[in-house]
Amino acid sequence: MININENRYNNIVSDKTKVTFTIDKNLMNTFRQVANKDMRKYSQIIEGSIKRYISSKL
């Protein structure tokens, strides 16, 4: 028997890529606490910040 939900996730195509950044430990700990309090994904916060940075420079 095929699990429909499992099959649905296997077919997702994404234009995103994984990257690694190095930041201060204290900054990361504070960031985690704030993001968890707001129940937001880290990647969405970072992506939004990068987009705002780029748009301010163009």
Secondary structure by P-SEA (a helix, b strand, c coil): cccaaaaaaaaccccbbbbbbbccaaaaaaaaaaaaaacccaaaaaaaaaaaaaaaac
